[in-house]
Amino acid sequence: MGFFIDDGMTLSADIPPRPGVHPGFKFRYRPALTIRAYEWREADKSTPLKTFEADVKLLKDQLVDWTIPLDLSIDTLKRLPMADIQTMCFMVTRYMGTEQAESEKNLSSVSA
């Protein structure tokens, strides 16, 4: 453990079930380095569509795998509910260190 985010670190997280939408899923991701989080925050978000495109690109760059039985692609990410995209972006860009221990417990339960 050091002062910096390990650029190779992988964490896991859960998106809870959304009744009538999906049963929930797990995903593994690389926390965005600070510079990447700022690039995402400063991306052109002058319209909702540009915000959506920036969010999807961030997730495509940072996600490692997930339990959704579809390829982890831009097209698949675009089909997720907006609330899930926003939640995942929040998780990817706001690494606090405390979630690493919890993530290590859950890592073995995620399969690609």
JOTAMO-V999641 format. One record per residue. NEAR is the number of other C-alpha atoms within 10 Angstrom. Layout:
BEGIN
near: (NEAR:NEAR)
END
This chain:
BEGIN
near: (6:5:6:9:16:12:10:8:11:17:24:26:20:16:16:12:11:11:8:6:9:13:11:14:15:19:21:23:21:21:26:24:18:14:9:15:18:12:13:19:14:10:14:12:15:8:9:9:10:13:16:16:16:20:23:23:16:21:23:18:13:20:21:16:17:20:17:16:8:10:13:17:13:14:11:13:19:15:9:13:12:13:10:15:19:15:11:21:21:13:17:22:21:13:17:10:13:8:13:15:10:13:16:13:11:16:16:9:11:16:12:14)
END
